[in-house]
Amino acid sequence: MPGDPKDCRRHAAYCAELAIKARTRQSRAMFWELSKEWEKLAFQLDDTFAKNAIRSNVRESLYEFKRLCALPIWNRIGVD
């Protein structure tokens, strides 16, 4: 399975081209379905990458928050 949404979109475009050039109705339908599946996979990968990026940013922010809270200045002003 490809891991790059761009690759999936290239496959989708290629299948769409094949659908347009297909000689039979059955072939056209098959290639259109393949094109739609590749496009769906691209969206799913985009969504997964976005969620992973958000999780990573949240983890980094929490780590930075904990690091800053451990600084001695917070003990001097009485913040828990």
N, C-alpha and C positions, 0 to 999 in steps of 0.2 A: 504494500500500500504506500503510495507517495506521501511525503510529509510536508510538501510545499504547496500551498494553495495556488500559486502561479502555475505549477505543473498541472494541477487538476484543471485549471481553466484552459490551459493549452489543449489538454485532452478533450475537454468539453467542446472547444471550438473545432477541433479536428473531427470529432464525431458529428457535429452540426454540418460541417462541410460534406462529410460522407452522406449524411441524410439528404442534403440538397441534391447530390449527384446520384443518389440511389435510383435504380431503374424500377424497382418494385415497391408497392405500397408497404409490404411487410418489412423490407429492408429499411425504408425511410423511417417507419415507426420504431424499429429496433435501434437505429442510430440516434433518433431523437431522444429515446428513453435513456440511452447510454450518456448522451450529452447532458441530460438533466441530472443523472446520478453523479456525474463528475462535478457538475456545478454545485450540487448539494454537498458533496464531500468537501469542496473548496470552502463553502460557508461554514461547515462544521470545524474545519481546521482553523479558519480565521477566528471562530468563536473560542476554540480551545487555546489558541495562542494568546488571545486577548485576556482570557480568564487567568492563564498562567502569569502573564505580565502583571496583572492586577495583584494576584497573590504575592508575587515576588516584591512588588512595591510596598505592599502592606507589611510583609515580613521585615523588609529593610527599615521601614518607618518605625515599627515597633522596637526593633533592635536599637535604632538610634535614640528613641525615647527612653528606653531602659538605660542606655549608656549615659545619656544626659542626666537622668534622674539619680544616677549613682555619683555624680560629681559632688564634691564636698560643699559647694555653695548651697545646695538644697538643705543640707543639715544645719547650716548656720541660720537660715531664715525660717526653719520649723515647718517645712512642707513635707508631708508624708507621701 
